[in-house]
Amino acid sequence: MVRGGQGLARVACVVRAGAAPLWWLGVVAAGIGVLVPGLTGRRIGVLAGAVLFILAAALVAGTRRKRYAALARGAARAAKHDVLQDRAVTVRNWRRGHRWWLLLAFLAALGGSFAAPAAGGMLLAGCGAGLWLKAGWLGRRERAEETLLWVRVDWLRGGRPAGKAVGAYRATGVAAGDAAPGGARRRTAAPV
């Protein structure tokens, strides 16, 4: 008896899915926030924002790396009947599931501009930069091991590829799927 396959999403694609919206919403919020004088003044707000940007990027990039590494070490080969989810579908599902959180974070960053101009937006942008750094780290690991990491779609509760619900990763060769290592779009060869 052949078991049915599982739907699998790329780990790096899930991590990278929130990077662009957080970055751009943060940049827009910081840009609008600079226009508001705020309680602390623009200079202090921007300096505080720069510190928050660096701290957020470092924290987001470094969070749960041990968990990712442990799951990657224990990755089993994907079965023949597993269904690999397209990069676009993975990104769209993550963004749909988090759209209200993104909107609330953007509004909070804008509201924070009345206290410290641009700081909230720079914090948001730092979170996006941290996700890009984490996806890059995963991509370097995938290239070094010549394997792509996948997670079962039904384990992605809340869009967390290393959450408690995730029991193990699956692995494929680097040619599988439509995303390059690290979750970026795969560059196709130019037609001859």
Secondary structure, DSSP 4 states (H G I P E B T S, - for coil): -PPPPPEEEEHHHHHHHTHHHHHHHHHHHHHHHHTS-TTT-HHHHHHHHHHHHHHHHHHHHHTTHHHHHHHHHTPEEPPTT-EEPPHHHHHHHHHHHHHHHHHHHHHHHHHHTTTSTTHHHHHHHHHHHHHHHHHHHHHHHHHHHT-EEEEEGGG-GGG-TTSTT----EEE-TTSSSB-TTSPBPPPPPP-
